[in-house]
Structure formats: structure tokens, C-alpha cells
């Protein structure tokens, strides 16, 4: 990249949210430049599980998933019970999920954005925002490369999208702070070679103990086992709190204790482990807003778009990228700053309509399961009720129809409209 560059839109961050934004902008003929500090392919801490909602967005982008690992649904284990919950085939969502390492997933999304016409500059660190005399964001300052060979520069743009992940450094530098009273999660994962690495069910274990199993409190969260195919399994855990203190979870101790109690046929032994246990924070329930202000849009983790129900950020991040691109396309047709801002206000409104009530339900859910007694009741009394678990499966996985559908879909939709959106 040269010292100076221009684009209609610059997207900071090339994860799923950023790549989705860049792809959809490029398909509409908008000159978009996406920058990322990494060089792809690169790894990312994630469970690597893709719900039907995430698959929906992949299909929307035309990603070829022919050789990707599909799964039938989720096996939920807890309180002495094991329940198999298939992904329902619906008008808006496919009846299957997937599992794909983030190294491969993100690389495929970046390549797809390139194919659509987006420009992508890797190994570029964003050092700040360019602003005009009114404080409006009109671009970014950058540093390309590393060490003494690094080159500083700038990219001027009509609009800037911060898709830079949980740190949201660009938004933070502009004073857009996260709300500490929104749920915050922490997740940790590693990989194992396993004879069960090709199974067609993902597993969710609801019993994570703060201390010795059966003699301490249950933690609000779950452990996961997601087979990736080729004999490899993503194994991890996630916990959540209604406030930002979730990141204090002693995840290494909890993880080691949990893995030791898993069935030996998985083969999760030290010699089968591939790579270290790594962790990441999960910003939830729109914990950083506004999602649009003064020439800057927040997409994905930068806008706290991770679900408080299950810790998923890929599907809402990719959908947010699609919604942001649609609003930007309309803004590009306006001739005044007032008109541009009015068009862009459609983006946060669309996100609030899509997820506001649902995430508020999620905040209530988190506050409930923070109580160890309620968490225990959920595992011992809730899991044996098939009818209840069918509803809960749709609720926790964001697998419900927003329009129409069956009784469960209508009930979740009604509940999300009754509560005050976040």
C-alpha cells in the first residue's frame, strides 16, 4: 500500500463481519478497501461451530461449502441426561450446521470479498482516525509492515467501518466506550486429534464446575466438543456474566478439570492436543453503541454483537455486515451530509429490530443462570422435557423464524417484542 489511498468505504478488520461488509459493498459496485493487521490465512480463537444462521449468511455470499463438515444438530449433556436436538429445516434457515476452523473460514471469506471486487490490504495496522473540522470521520491513519521498514500512511474515505473485533480500537479512540452493564463472556479453546473427529453431532456440556464436581457451584456457561472432520476436534468452554467481570474466569483450571471427566473414547490426552489453550473475550448484547455516528459504523464484535444466549458472534456479525452495506449503498445516493446520515440511521435501526428484543431476553437469561441453583434446575429438570428443549434449542441458537413459523417461533417473537429492546 502506498503512503496515501482513497476509497468510498474503508473497512477496518477482515474477520467475518468485515469480510461480509466488504463483499456486499463490492457486489453493489461500491469502491471498498478492507485492511487488516494480519496476513491471511491466520488463526483466531473461536469454537469454529457454525449454526444454521451462520450457514445462511455463507450461502448469501455464495461461499462454496461443498467440502465443509456438516452436522445434524446439538447433543446436550447435563444433570445425568443426554438430549439430541436436530437443527430444524425452516424457510429462512437450513436444517444443518457446519464446523470450520477460523483459519480456513476467514480466509475463504476474504477471498470471496476479493472476488466480488473489494480491495484487501493485509499487514496494515490502523493507528487512528482522520477527522474533519467538525469531528466527522473521513478516513484512517495506518502503518504498513513491521519494524524499521514500516511505512505510515492514510486512507481517506467517505465512510469508515470498524469491524476490528472486541478491542474496537478505532471506535475506542473516538470515545465510543463499551457499556460495562451488558453481559460479557470469555471463551477458551484448543484442538485435539480424536477417533471421534468425524461425528455428525456437536456436543454441549452444561456442567462446568467452579471447583470439584458435585461439591461446588455450577458456572453459567457450557463446554463444547465440535468435530471438524479429518480426525480433529475443537474443544472449549465459555462462561458469561451479566457484567464485564466474566473475563476473570479461571478458565485453565476449569478446562483441565472438565476435560479430565470427559469419556476416554474422545482421546483428549496431552499427547493428542494440537496447540495451546487460548482464550478470548466475548462482547455481548450491543455493549458498544451507537452503531453509527459521524461517518463511522460499528459491525460485529466491535459493536458488541455476540449473542448472550450461546456466545456466537459469526452469524450476527455477518448479518450486520449485510445490513450495513445496504444502508451505505443508500447513503451513497444522497447529496448532503444530512441525507447521508439519515440513510445510515437505517442500519442501527435494522440491527435493533433484528436483535434488540432477542438480546434483551438474553440479558434476562444470563441473570437467571448466574444463580447456581437455577443453573442446576435447568440441567436436572429441564433437559428431560423434550417439548421444552425444542423451544429452548431455537431460542438459544437464534434459530427461530422472525415472521410466521410454528408455535415456538411465534412465542419467541412475541417475547422479544414484549421486552424493552437493548
Order of alpha helices (4+ residues) and beta strands (2+ residues): beta-alpha-beta-beta-alpha-beta-beta-beta-beta-alpha-beta-beta-beta-beta-alpha-beta-beta-beta-beta-alpha-beta-beta-beta-alpha-alpha-alpha-alpha-alpha-alpha
